Amino acid sequence: MIHLLRAVFLLSLPLLASCSSLYFPPPPQVPLLTQKGEWSAGIHSNFSQNTALQGAYAVGDHIGVIGSASFLHSNKKENFFGKKADRESIDHDFVEAGVGYFTRLRKDQRVLEVYGGIGAGNTKRTRFNNETNITEQSAEGKLKKYFVQVNYTSKDEKTFHALGRDWDFNYGTALRASYMQLNDFRLGGVAQAPEDNVFLEPITYTRIKVAGPLQLQFISGSNFGLRTRKFLKASNSVFQLGIVVNVGGQEGRK
């Protein structure tokens, strides 16, 4: 079974490498705010080098603001099995901000958050030959985003034993719905019709307490595009690994 899964993974790599989407989703933000004055900060990244810096602050007893900046700058082989000279470079910078409502449920053992916001950025994807310096394809444009997101998390901490010590962790789910626009779209330097799409991004996440307020966060999920588009489609991972710090909040029950 393991050999079969490994073979399927290897065979799928060319398909993954051939995806031409200009949308590289930042991780949905899950600050888990619980009371006024609490703040959260984090940094996340993945195997594609899509990195995000995030921050959130509770400005009221139930009102929070969030913001993030994500960036992806890479130059790698276009195809896993292809020639080393066939390269693909990606330059993607994106920022977003929002405001929302948070509260605690079920005798303060759960946190519910609802956020809405906007985002904007620039994106470019270029395929070229490193030996001939010939550009085979370039696609670029400006991104605009409107999103709503719901987070539901357990504040009750569970424990597992590993590496000679007990580790506290908690977990939750989130669903983000985004309306994306690709404007000023150019293909090979030639203006193209703009594209838009609606994305649904359901995720699960787990936080493991390392020391004090410092936690490791694992995000895993899916990305679905509700419209058929060629360059603004759901073909990039939302998997992320990060470090999160929450200060000034309530621990477990009140």
C-alpha positions as CSV (number, residue, x, y, z in Angstrom):
1,M,0.0,0.0,0.0
2,I,2.8,2.4,0.9
3,H,4.5,1.7,-2.5
4,L,1.2,2.4,-4.3
5,L,0.7,5.7,-2.6
6,R,4.3,6.7,-3.3
7,A,3.8,5.8,-7.0
8,V,0.6,7.9,-7.2
9,F,2.4,10.8,-5.6
10,L,5.3,10.7,-8.0
11,L,3.0,10.4,-11.0
12,S,1.0,13.4,-9.8
13,L,4.0,15.7,-9.5
14,P,4.1,16.6,-13.2
15,L,0.4,17.6,-13.0
16,L,1.0,19.7,-9.9
17,A,4.0,21.4,-11.5
18,S,2.0,22.2,-14.6
19,C,-0.7,24.1,-12.8
20,S,-0.7,27.7,-14.0
21,S,-2.9,29.4,-11.3
22,L,-2.0,32.9,-10.3
23,Y,-3.7,32.5,-6.9
24,F,-1.5,31.4,-4.0
25,P,-3.8,31.4,-1.0
26,P,-2.5,32.7,2.3
27,P,-3.4,30.6,5.3
28,P,-6.8,31.5,6.8
29,Q,-6.1,33.5,10.0
30,V,-7.3,31.9,13.2
31,P,-6.2,34.2,16.1
32,L,-8.6,32.7,18.6
33,L,-9.3,36.0,20.4
34,T,-11.2,35.7,23.7
35,Q,-11.2,39.1,25.4
36,K,-10.4,42.8,25.0
37,G,-6.7,43.7,24.8
38,E,-5.6,40.2,23.6
39,W,-3.3,40.1,20.6
40,S,-2.0,37.4,18.4
41,A,0.9,37.2,16.0
42,G,2.2,34.4,13.7
43,I,4.4,33.4,10.8
44,H,3.5,30.5,8.5
45,S,5.1,28.9,5.4
46,N,4.9,25.7,3.3
47,F,6.9,23.6,0.9
48,S,6.1,26.1,-2.0
49,Q,7.8,28.9,0.1
50,N,4.4,30.7,0.3
51,T,5.1,32.7,3.6
52,A,2.6,34.8,5.6
53,L,3.0,37.2,8.5
54,Q,-0.2,37.6,10.5
55,G,-1.4,39.8,13.4
56,A,-4.7,40.3,15.2
57,Y,-5.9,42.5,18.1
58,A,-9.1,42.5,20.2
59,V,-10.2,46.1,20.2
60,G,-13.3,45.3,22.3
61,D,-14.9,42.5,24.3
62,H,-16.2,40.9,21.1
63,I,-14.6,42.9,18.3
64,G,-11.3,42.0,16.7
65,V,-9.2,43.2,13.8
66,I,-6.9,41.0,11.7
67,G,-4.2,41.7,9.1
68,S,-1.7,39.7,7.1
69,A,1.0,40.0,4.5
70,S,2.0,37.0,2.3
71,F,4.7,36.7,-0.3
72,L,6.1,34.0,-2.6
73,H,9.3,34.5,-4.6
74,S,10.8,31.4,-6.1
75,N,12.8,30.2,-9.1
76,K,12.7,26.4,-9.6
77,K,12.4,23.6,-12.2
78,E,9.2,23.9,-14.1
79,N,8.6,20.1,-14.0
80,F,9.8,17.6,-11.4
81,F,11.0,15.2,-14.2
82,G,11.9,17.9,-16.6
83,K,15.2,19.5,-17.7
84,K,17.0,21.6,-15.1
85,A,17.2,24.5,-17.6
86,D,13.4,24.7,-17.9
87,R,12.6,27.1,-15.0
88,E,9.6,28.8,-13.5
89,S,9.7,31.9,-11.5
90,I,6.9,33.2,-9.2
91,D,6.6,36.7,-7.7
92,H,3.5,37.0,-5.6
93,D,2.8,39.7,-2.9
94,F,-0.5,40.0,-1.1
95,V,-2.0,41.9,1.9
96,E,-5.4,41.6,3.5
97,A,-7.2,43.1,6.5
98,G,-10.5,42.5,8.2
99,V,-12.7,43.0,11.2
100,G,-15.0,40.6,13.0
101,Y,-16.8,39.2,16.0
102,F,-15.6,36.7,18.5
103,T,-17.2,35.0,21.5
104,R,-16.9,31.9,23.8
105,L,-19.5,29.1,23.8
106,R,-20.3,25.9,25.6
107,K,-19.3,27.0,29.1
108,D,-16.3,28.9,27.7
109,Q,-14.8,25.7,26.2
110,R,-15.1,26.9,22.6
111,V,-14.3,30.0,20.6
112,L,-16.3,31.2,17.7
113,E,-14.9,33.9,15.3
114,V,-16.5,35.5,12.2
115,Y,-14.4,37.9,10.1
116,G,-14.9,39.8,6.9
117,G,-12.4,41.8,4.9
118,I,-10.6,42.7,1.7
119,G,-7.2,42.1,0.2
120,A,-5.0,43.2,-2.7
121,G,-1.7,42.3,-4.4
122,N,0.4,41.6,-7.4
123,T,1.2,38.3,-9.0
124,K,3.4,37.1,-11.8
125,R,4.4,33.6,-13.1
126,T,7.1,33.2,-15.8
127,R,8.3,30.0,-17.6
128,F,11.7,30.3,-19.3
129,N,14.8,28.4,-20.4
130,N,17.8,29.2,-18.2
131,E,20.3,28.3,-20.9
132,T,18.7,30.2,-23.9
133,N,17.1,33.0,-21.8
134,I,14.0,32.5,-23.9
135,T,10.7,33.2,-22.1
136,E,8.1,30.6,-23.0
137,Q,5.2,32.1,-21.1
138,S,4.5,34.9,-18.7
139,A,1.3,35.7,-16.9
140,E,0.8,38.6,-14.5
141,G,-1.9,40.8,-13.0
142,K,-3.3,42.5,-10.0
143,L,-5.4,40.7,-7.5
144,K,-8.4,42.0,-5.4
145,K,-10.2,39.9,-2.8
146,Y,-13.3,40.1,-0.6
147,F,-13.7,37.4,2.0
148,V,-15.7,36.1,4.9
149,Q,-14.5,33.5,7.4
150,V,-15.8,31.5,10.3
151,N,-13.5,29.8,12.9
152,Y,-14.6,27.3,15.5
153,T,-12.1,26.1,18.0
154,S,-11.8,24.1,21.2
155,K,-10.1,25.9,24.0
156,D,-9.9,22.8,26.2
157,E,-6.4,21.5,25.9
158,K,-5.6,17.8,25.2
159,T,-2.3,16.1,26.0
160,F,0.0,13.7,24.2
161,H,3.3,12.2,25.3
162,A,6.4,12.4,23.0
163,L,10.1,13.0,23.3
164,G,10.0,12.4,27.0
165,R,7.4,15.1,27.9
166,D,3.7,15.9,27.7
167,W,2.5,18.3,25.0
168,D,-0.7,20.3,25.4
169,F,-2.6,20.9,22.2
170,N,-6.0,22.1,20.9
171,Y,-7.7,22.1,17.5
172,G,-10.4,23.6,15.4
173,T,-11.8,24.2,12.0
174,A,-12.3,27.2,9.7
175,L,-14.1,27.9,6.5
176,R,-13.1,30.9,4.3
177,A,-15.1,32.0,1.3
178,S,-13.4,34.5,-1.1
179,Y,-14.4,36.4,-4.2
180,M,-11.2,37.0,-6.2
181,Q,-10.6,39.3,-9.2
182,L,-7.6,39.2,-11.5
183,N,-7.3,42.6,-13.2
184,D,-4.8,44.2,-15.5
185,F,-4.2,40.7,-16.7
186,R,-1.4,40.2,-19.2
187,L,-0.3,37.1,-21.0
188,G,3.1,37.4,-22.7
189,G,2.8,41.2,-22.3
190,V,-0.5,41.3,-24.1
191,A,-3.6,42.5,-22.3
192,Q,-6.2,39.8,-21.6
193,A,-9.8,39.8,-20.4
194,P,-9.9,39.9,-16.5
195,E,-10.9,36.8,-14.6
196,D,-12.7,36.2,-11.4
197,N,-13.6,33.2,-9.2
198,V,-15.2,32.2,-5.9
199,F,-13.1,30.1,-3.6
200,L,-14.1,27.9,-0.7
201,E,-11.3,26.9,1.6
202,P,-12.2,24.6,4.5
203,I,-9.3,23.8,6.8
204,T,-8.5,22.1,10.1
205,Y,-5.7,23.3,12.3
206,T,-3.9,22.0,15.4
207,R,-1.9,24.1,17.9
208,I,0.8,22.5,20.1
209,K,2.0,24.5,23.1
210,V,5.8,24.7,23.1
211,A,6.6,27.1,25.9
212,G,4.6,29.8,27.5
213,P,2.5,31.6,24.8
214,L,4.5,30.1,22.0
215,Q,2.7,27.5,19.9
216,L,3.3,25.5,16.7
217,Q,0.3,25.5,14.3
218,F,-0.4,23.0,11.6
219,I,-3.0,23.9,8.9
220,S,-4.3,21.4,6.4
221,G,-7.2,21.8,4.1
222,S,-8.6,22.1,0.6
223,N,-9.3,24.8,-2.0
224,F,-12.3,24.7,-4.3
225,G,-12.9,27.1,-7.2
226,L,-16.6,27.4,-8.0
227,R,-16.0,28.7,-11.5
228,T,-13.9,27.3,-14.4
229,R,-11.0,29.6,-15.0
230,K,-7.6,29.1,-16.6
231,F,-5.4,31.4,-14.6
232,L,-7.5,32.1,-11.5
233,K,-8.2,28.6,-10.2
234,A,-7.8,26.5,-7.1
235,S,-4.7,24.5,-7.8
236,N,-2.3,25.6,-5.0
237,S,-2.0,24.1,-1.5
238,V,-3.4,25.7,1.7
239,F,-1.2,23.5,3.8
240,Q,0.9,25.6,6.2
241,L,3.2,25.1,9.2
242,G,3.7,28.1,11.5
243,I,4.5,29.6,14.9
244,V,1.8,31.5,16.8
245,V,1.9,33.7,19.9
246,N,-1.2,34.7,21.9
247,V,-0.9,37.2,24.7
248,G,-3.5,38.6,27.0
249,G,-6.3,36.0,26.4
250,Q,-8.2,33.6,28.6
251,E,-6.8,30.1,29.1
252,G,-9.4,27.3,29.0
253,R,-12.4,28.3,31.1
254,K,-12.8,31.8,32.7
